Amino acid sequence: MNQRTEQLSQASEQAYDVLVIGGGINGAASAAALSGAGAKVVLVDSRDFAGFTSSESSNLIWGGIKYLESLEVGLVRQLCMGRNELMRAYPQVIQETRFFTAIERKFRFPARFFWIGAWLYWLLGNRFTDKPRYLSRKEIKSEEAIVRSDSLGGGLIYSDGRLVDGDARFVLNLVKRAIDFGATAVNYLTVSGVQRQKDGTWAATVVDDITKQESRVVARYLVNAAGPFADEINLQAGFESSTRHLLSKGIHLVVDRVTDSNRVLTFFADDGRMFFAIPLGNKTCIGTTDTRVESPLTEVTNADRKFILDNINACLNLGTPLTQDDILAERCGVRPLAVARSKGRSEGDWLKLSRKHVLETSSELGMVSIFGGKLSDCLRIGREICETLIRLGCQLEMGQWYGEPDRQSRDRFMARSAEAEGSVEPPGGLPWDRLWRTYGNDAMEILESVRSDKKGGEIVIGPEKICRAELEMIRGQEMVVTLEDFLRRRTLLAQTYNFHELAAMPEIRIACEILFGIEAEQQYNDYFGADRGVNRLEWGVGPII
């Protein structure tokens, strides 16, 4: 918690230009863009960074091909341009991935119609990705034998992007980029109230979730990036927006890998909506559902699980159908859909809503609220926030605020990593490519630790080749407050191993000791405690499951 303690101490000691509430993708992009443009920014979230909606996505960076059906060509073009820009800026983090789409013979449109749509999608995206292909039923049997093809009229293959290390990692790296530009960012810091003061500044009362201590943060402008909680923040701030959110629950189930093709398999569920089988590490993530909910606080139900399992079993040639026993992990989040406050939506209407974002501004209050939004559009949101605050009077100078380190930096890192191999036992044991992709320039700290001390190169968590030096860097630089932060959002461990597999790993105890020191036992028991199906443990005694 070293960096969090440092960041927290800064938060109440100075006046800021901008307070950003919400550490999901919209807030992280806003903070990085604003701080990169010269603003003094403070970013707060009542949970971990990406601790809600932004860690529950499909991990896809796509241009919204499905919106062509509703003729939202302009939106598709905008999202494709955002996708292209992200893929150029993050060539290691976001990989072009082929999508296979299966089209039933009796579907509402013939397969050839989708083939034409895929070509239009490719052209709208400036032919940035590989060309689409049409697949006959025979070709489907040859290339994707796992797919049941008897009832298909054909299929197509096109390309979009995929976040290799997950959405939460991408968001966190944007937060760290903001900090590099001088921003203050604190997770687990709840805004209990915001008030516009007579001098025109905003005063926010914040409570540290760890110590329960209350303090105050002051800023000239307020950016509400609270996602599905944005309406609540607007109410606190007295901002009467003309936009509001409808909430849609999305569920994903993680199972063992169902295909080695590394494609995203796309199908249409029995209710006509798209769902996917997506590579996630060495597993497959299947989803998503689309269920209207009233509260942002949701959970996976048996009906959700049955819907996904029934549909994927109907689409794949599996030796044994997937059951709930095969579920390793679950992802459950709400999508905030922007709608006009005056406009009612029937059940049928809201299903047609796109994920486009809306920015609403009050020049009188000095406040901007973000509604909706997608990972694919985050760079546009960052720019629009800067442009809006410039119009409100904030002195900014737009610059480059996103992207991976340049190729020369990567080449230097890889050259030095080759030299460090003599410090690693066994040689070749560390995943240098992953370390650079995941941490960028911070991977150099890991490398230098390994070079200076052989102990740094010791593999602590064997299956994922996580070494001691990596854990020490995470402890010092990534504001890990709970074990769940590490297992679920700093790594993919909690999404690619089930709970009992993690509980049985002695390596997790060692990681706990490195990350939390004297608090290791408490952190371990908080995560693996009796209320989650494991008896409370004596430190050093194996888990009783």
C-alpha positions, 0 to 999 in steps of 0.5 A: 500500500506504499503508493496508496498511502503517499497518494492519500496523503496528497489528496487533502493537502492541496487544491486541485483543478479537477476532481474526477469521481469514478476509477473505471474506464471513463474516469481513468481516461479522463484523469490521464487526458486532463493530467497529460494536458497540464491540469492538477487532477485528483481521481477517487473511487469508493472501490478498487480501480476498475472495481465495478463495471470496467472489470466485467466486460467481454475484454473486446475492443470492437467497432460495434458491428451489431449496430449496423443492423439498427443502421447506426452507421455513424456510431459504427464508424466512430467506434471503428476509428476508436478501435483502430487508434487504440490498436495502433497505440497499444500493439502489445496490449490489444491484439487483432483477433479473428471472430467467427460468426455462425449463421443459422439457416432460419435466422432473420437474415441469410448468411450472405447478408452478414457477409456483405455487412462484414465487408461494410464493417471492414470498409467503415474501419478504413480496412485496418484489419484483415479482410473478412471471409465467408465460410461455407458449412463444409469450411466451418466443419474443417476450420471450427470443428467444435461448432455444430454446423448441421443447421447453419447456412454459413458463417463469416470471419472478421477482425476486431481487437481483444485486451490480452490481459483483461479490462481491469489491467488496461484501466489500471495502467491508464490510472498509473499514466495519470499519476506519472503526469502528476495526478493524485489517484486513490482507490477505496476512498468514498465520496460521502458528499459534494458541495459547491462553495461560494468561491466557485470551487467544489468541496468533496467529503471523502472517507478512507475505507481502510482507516474510516478517517474523513477528509476533504478534497477541493477542486475547481471543476468536477467530472462525474465518471461514476458509471452506473452511479453517475445519477446518484452523484448528480443528485448529490451535486444538484445537477439536473441532467437531461440524460439518465441511465438504464441498466443492463446486467451482463454475465460471463462464465469462465470454463476450461478452453473449448477450442485451440483456434484462438478465435472469438466464436460468435453465435446468436442466442435463442432470443436473437441476441449475440453471445461469445466464447472468448479466449481468456488466458488459457480459458474460455469466457462465455457470455453475455446476457442482457437483462434489464435491472433497476440497481447497479448491485447485481449477482449471477442467478441460476437462470443466468447460468442456465441461459448461457450453458444451454445456448453454448451447449446447443452451439458446440460439439462438446463430448460432454455438455458443460454444466455448472460444475464446469464454471471456474469463475463468473463475471457480472456487471451492469452496462449503463445505457444513456437515455433522455430523461424524458423518454420512456423505454419499453422492454423491447425498446431498451434492448436496441440501445447502443453503448454510445456515450453522452457528456452533459455540462453545467457551466454554472456548476463547473461540472461534467457528467459522463453517461454510457460509454465503452472501452473502445471509445475511451480515447474519444471520451478523454479528449472530449472531457479536455475540450469541455473543460477548456470551454469552461475556462480550464487552462489546458494544453492537449498532448499525447496521454496514452499508448505503450512505450515506444519500440526502442524502449521495448527493444532495450528492455528485451536486450537487458532481459536477455542479459538477466537470464543468468540470474534466473533459475531455471534459465528462461523461466520468466515471461519477459514478453508478458512483463513488458506487455503488462507493465510497460516501463515499470517492468524495468523495475522488475528486471533490475531487481532480478539483475541485482538479486537472484532472489527477485527472479524466484518464481512464486506462483508457478502456473503463471510464472509470477516472480518475487520481483513482480510481486514486490513491484505490485506491492509498491506501485499498484495500490493493492489493498485486498487480496481480491485486488491482486487475484481479480484485477492485477492478475487473471488468477481469480478468473482462470482458476476456481476458488478451491484451486486457488485455496489449495495453492500454497503459492498464494500464501507466499504471495500474500506475505510479500504483498501484505507483510504482517497483514498477510494472514488477515488478508488471506482469511478475509478472502478464503474465509468461512463465509466463502466455503473454507474454514478459517485457517491458522496461518501455515496450516493447509486449507480445509475445503 
